[in-house]
Amino acid sequence: MNEELGEKPVTGTQSIDRACDLLIRVINSEDPQTLSELVAATGLAKGTTSRILSALERSGLLARSTVGGFEAGPVLNQFAVRGGAYTALIGSLTPAMERIADITHETVSLAVTGHNGIDNIAQVEGSYLLGSRNWVGESVPSHCSAAGKVLIAFGGATVPSTLAPRTTETITDFGLLDQHIRKAREVGYAVIRNELEQGLIAVAIPVLGANGKAIAALSVSGPAERITPGDELHIAQLMRRELNQVQGLQQEGAA
């Protein structure tokens, strides 16, 4: 019996059970699940299903897919690579990060999607005395970080609900942010210039998982005097080459 016909109120326990059922169905599915598919699979009323999905989305457990439907959200993605997996991820990418830092002399960072933005989990310092500060352990808004933009572009994060300014050059217009995300998806890397901090430039590429979605982002950051617009493509290509080399060696070792 659906809500329009007078569906009976449910208890708190029943609501939790329904939310768990929807959550499990979404995360066990290989493809994003639409509202209609979940209504058909569970037999719940459309209004009830929509309210539960919205609550799970607000909490970060689920997210809207770029192609439609619901998929695992940033909180679940964060826990998927947390703890021992964080250690393994950092360990596997540290050689590439060190080589990139040696070549560019700039700071190289590794970030993942967090609940309130982008969490920086590892960093290799460059050789310049004047460089980027230590970002490890800090969360930054996804819309004004290169790592955040590239994670959004490659399915590893969602666009935030608000675009709060950090500087006068922070993107606060959803249409303009969408243009940046589309460009990042097209060229394979994202850039910020003075959007997170005045004078800070960063270039980031996605670290893709087995499903083709970004599980992390590698970035190079430094002051505007040293990283010019003409350097961005070269830095992105360097990061991609070093990342591919590390991943290629790992695949050979696993064979």
C-alpha positions as CSV (number, residue, x, y, z in Angstrom):
1,M,0.0,0.0,0.0
2,N,1.6,3.3,-1.0
3,E,1.5,6.7,0.9
4,E,-1.1,8.1,-1.4
5,L,-3.5,5.3,-0.2
6,G,-2.6,5.8,3.5
7,E,0.6,4.0,4.3
8,K,0.8,3.4,8.0
9,P,3.5,5.2,10.0
10,V,6.6,3.1,10.7
11,T,8.6,2.8,13.8
12,G,12.1,4.2,14.2
13,T,13.5,0.7,13.9
14,Q,11.6,0.1,10.7
15,S,12.9,3.4,9.2
16,I,16.5,2.3,10.0
17,D,15.9,-1.1,8.4
18,R,14.5,0.5,5.3
19,A,17.5,2.9,5.1
20,C,19.9,0.1,5.5
21,D,18.2,-1.9,2.8
22,L,18.4,0.9,0.3
23,L,22.0,1.6,1.2
24,I,23.0,-2.0,0.8
25,R,21.2,-2.2,-2.6
26,V,23.0,0.8,-3.9
27,I,26.5,-0.1,-2.8
28,N,26.2,-3.7,-3.9
29,S,25.1,-2.6,-7.4
30,E,27.7,-2.3,-10.2
31,D,25.8,0.7,-11.7
32,P,24.1,3.7,-10.1
33,Q,20.5,2.9,-8.9
34,T,17.7,5.2,-9.9
35,L,14.8,6.1,-7.7
36,S,12.4,4.1,-9.8
37,E,14.7,1.0,-9.7
38,L,14.9,1.2,-5.9
39,V,11.2,1.6,-5.5
40,A,10.6,-1.4,-7.7
41,A,13.2,-3.5,-5.9
42,T,12.0,-2.7,-2.4
43,G,8.3,-2.2,-2.8
44,L,8.5,1.0,-0.8
45,A,6.4,4.0,-1.7
46,K,8.1,6.5,-3.9
47,G,7.8,9.3,-1.4
48,T,9.3,7.2,1.4
49,T,12.1,6.0,-0.8
50,S,12.9,9.5,-1.9
51,R,13.0,10.9,1.7
52,I,15.3,8.1,2.8
53,L,17.7,8.5,-0.1
54,S,17.8,12.3,0.5
55,A,18.7,11.7,4.1
56,L,21.5,9.2,3.1
57,E,22.7,11.8,0.6
58,R,22.8,14.6,3.1
59,S,24.9,12.4,5.4
60,G,27.4,11.6,2.7
61,L,26.6,7.9,2.6
62,L,25.2,8.2,-0.9
63,A,25.7,10.6,-3.8
64,R,24.0,11.4,-7.1
65,S,25.9,9.9,-10.0
66,T,27.0,12.2,-12.9
67,V,25.1,9.8,-15.2
68,G,22.0,9.6,-13.0
69,G,20.9,7.5,-10.0
70,F,22.5,6.9,-6.6
71,E,26.0,5.5,-5.8
72,A,28.3,5.4,-2.8
73,G,28.9,8.8,-1.3
74,P,32.1,10.5,-0.1
75,V,31.8,9.1,3.5
76,L,31.7,5.5,2.2
77,N,34.5,6.2,-0.4
78,Q,36.6,7.7,2.4
79,F,36.2,4.6,4.6
80,A,36.9,2.3,1.6
81,V,40.5,3.6,1.4
82,R,41.0,4.4,5.1
83,G,43.2,2.8,7.7
84,G,45.3,0.0,6.2
85,A,44.2,0.9,2.7
86,Y,45.4,4.4,3.3
87,T,48.8,3.0,4.3
88,A,48.9,0.8,1.2
89,L,47.9,3.7,-1.1
90,I,50.5,6.1,0.3
91,G,53.2,3.4,0.2
92,S,52.5,2.6,-3.4
93,L,52.5,6.2,-4.6
94,T,55.4,7.6,-2.5
95,P,58.1,6.6,-5.1
96,A,56.2,8.5,-7.8
97,M,55.6,11.5,-5.4
98,E,59.3,11.6,-4.6
99,R,60.4,11.6,-8.2
100,I,57.9,14.3,-9.1
101,A,59.2,16.4,-6.2
102,D,62.8,15.9,-7.3
103,I,62.0,17.0,-10.9
104,T,59.7,19.9,-10.1
105,H,61.3,20.9,-6.8
106,E,57.8,21.7,-5.7
107,T,55.5,20.2,-3.0
108,V,53.6,17.0,-4.1
109,S,50.5,16.0,-2.2
110,L,48.1,13.0,-2.2
111,A,44.4,13.7,-1.3
112,V,41.2,11.7,-1.0
113,T,37.6,12.6,-0.7
114,G,36.5,13.4,2.9
115,H,33.1,14.2,4.4
116,N,33.6,18.0,4.5
117,G,35.8,18.3,1.4
118,I,39.2,17.0,0.4
119,D,41.5,15.3,2.9
120,N,45.2,15.5,2.4
121,I,46.8,12.3,3.5
122,A,50.4,12.5,2.3
123,Q,53.0,15.0,1.2
124,V,56.5,15.1,-0.2
125,E,58.3,18.5,0.2
126,G,60.0,20.2,-2.6
127,S,63.6,21.6,-2.5
128,Y,62.7,25.3,-2.5
129,L,62.9,27.1,0.8
130,L,59.8,29.1,-0.2
131,G,57.2,26.4,-0.9
132,S,53.7,25.2,-0.2
133,R,52.9,24.6,3.5
134,N,52.2,21.2,5.0
135,W,48.6,20.2,4.1
136,V,48.6,16.7,5.7
137,G,45.7,16.2,8.0
138,E,43.9,19.2,6.7
139,S,40.5,19.3,4.8
140,V,40.0,21.9,2.1
141,P,36.8,22.7,0.1
142,S,36.6,20.6,-3.1
143,H,35.5,23.5,-5.3
144,C,38.7,25.6,-4.7
145,S,41.3,22.8,-4.8
146,A,42.9,21.2,-7.8
147,A,42.5,17.8,-6.2
148,G,38.9,18.4,-5.4
149,K,38.1,19.5,-9.0
150,V,39.8,16.5,-10.5
151,L,38.1,14.1,-8.0
152,I,34.7,15.5,-9.0
153,A,35.6,15.3,-12.7
154,F,36.4,11.6,-12.4
155,G,33.6,10.4,-10.2
156,G,35.5,10.4,-6.9
157,A,33.6,13.3,-5.3
158,T,30.5,15.3,-5.7
159,V,29.9,19.1,-6.2
160,P,29.4,20.7,-2.8
161,S,26.0,22.3,-2.0
162,T,27.6,25.7,-1.3
163,L,30.6,27.4,-2.9
164,A,32.0,29.5,-0.1
165,P,34.8,32.0,-1.2
166,R,38.3,31.6,0.2
167,T,39.8,34.4,-1.9
168,T,38.5,37.0,-4.3
169,E,39.3,34.4,-7.1
170,T,37.4,31.4,-5.6
171,I,34.8,30.1,-8.0
172,T,31.4,30.7,-6.4
173,D,29.2,30.2,-9.5
174,F,28.0,26.7,-10.1
175,G,27.9,27.2,-13.9
176,L,31.6,28.3,-14.0
177,L,32.6,25.4,-11.7
178,D,30.9,23.0,-14.0
179,Q,33.0,24.4,-16.9
180,H,36.1,23.8,-14.9
181,I,35.0,20.3,-14.1
182,R,34.2,19.5,-17.8
183,K,37.6,20.9,-18.8
184,A,39.4,18.8,-16.2
185,R,37.6,15.7,-17.5
186,E,38.5,16.6,-21.1
187,V,42.2,17.3,-20.5
188,G,42.8,14.8,-17.6
189,Y,44.0,17.3,-15.0
190,A,42.7,20.3,-13.0
191,V,44.3,23.6,-11.9
192,I,43.7,26.3,-9.3
193,R,45.2,29.7,-9.4
194,N,44.7,31.9,-6.3
195,E,41.4,30.1,-5.6
196,L,42.3,28.5,-2.2
197,E,45.0,30.9,-1.1
198,Q,46.2,34.0,-2.8
199,G,49.4,33.2,-4.7
200,L,49.0,29.4,-4.5
201,I,49.0,27.4,-7.7
202,A,48.2,23.7,-7.9
203,V,47.9,21.1,-10.7
204,A,46.2,17.7,-10.0
205,I,45.6,14.5,-11.8
206,P,43.3,11.6,-10.7
207,V,44.4,8.3,-9.3
208,L,41.9,5.9,-10.8
209,G,40.6,2.7,-9.2
210,A,39.7,-0.6,-10.9
211,N,36.2,0.7,-11.7
212,G,37.7,3.7,-13.6
213,K,36.7,6.2,-10.9
214,A,39.1,8.4,-9.0
215,I,40.1,7.1,-5.6
216,A,42.6,9.8,-4.9
217,A,44.4,12.8,-6.5
218,L,48.0,13.7,-7.0
219,S,48.9,17.3,-7.0
220,V,51.9,19.7,-7.4
221,S,51.6,23.1,-5.7
222,G,53.7,26.1,-5.3
223,P,53.8,29.9,-5.7
224,A,52.5,31.8,-8.8
225,E,56.0,33.1,-9.5
226,R,57.3,29.6,-10.2
227,I,54.3,27.8,-11.6
228,T,53.1,29.7,-14.7
229,P,50.2,28.8,-16.9
230,G,52.7,27.4,-19.4
231,D,53.9,24.9,-16.8
232,E,50.6,23.3,-16.0
233,L,50.4,20.8,-18.9
234,H,54.1,19.8,-18.4
235,I,53.5,19.1,-14.7
236,A,50.3,17.1,-15.4
237,Q,52.1,15.0,-18.0
238,L,55.0,14.4,-15.6
239,M,52.7,13.3,-12.8
240,R,50.8,11.0,-15.2
241,R,54.0,9.4,-16.5
242,E,55.3,8.8,-13.0
243,L,52.0,7.4,-11.8
244,N,51.7,5.1,-14.8
245,Q,55.2,3.8,-14.2
246,V,54.5,3.0,-10.6
247,Q,51.2,1.3,-11.4
248,G,52.8,-0.6,-14.3
249,L,55.5,-2.0,-12.0
250,Q,52.8,-3.0,-9.4
251,Q,50.9,-4.8,-12.1
252,E,54.0,-6.7,-13.2
253,G,54.7,-7.6,-9.6
254,A,51.2,-9.0,-9.2
255,A,51.4,-11.0,-12.4
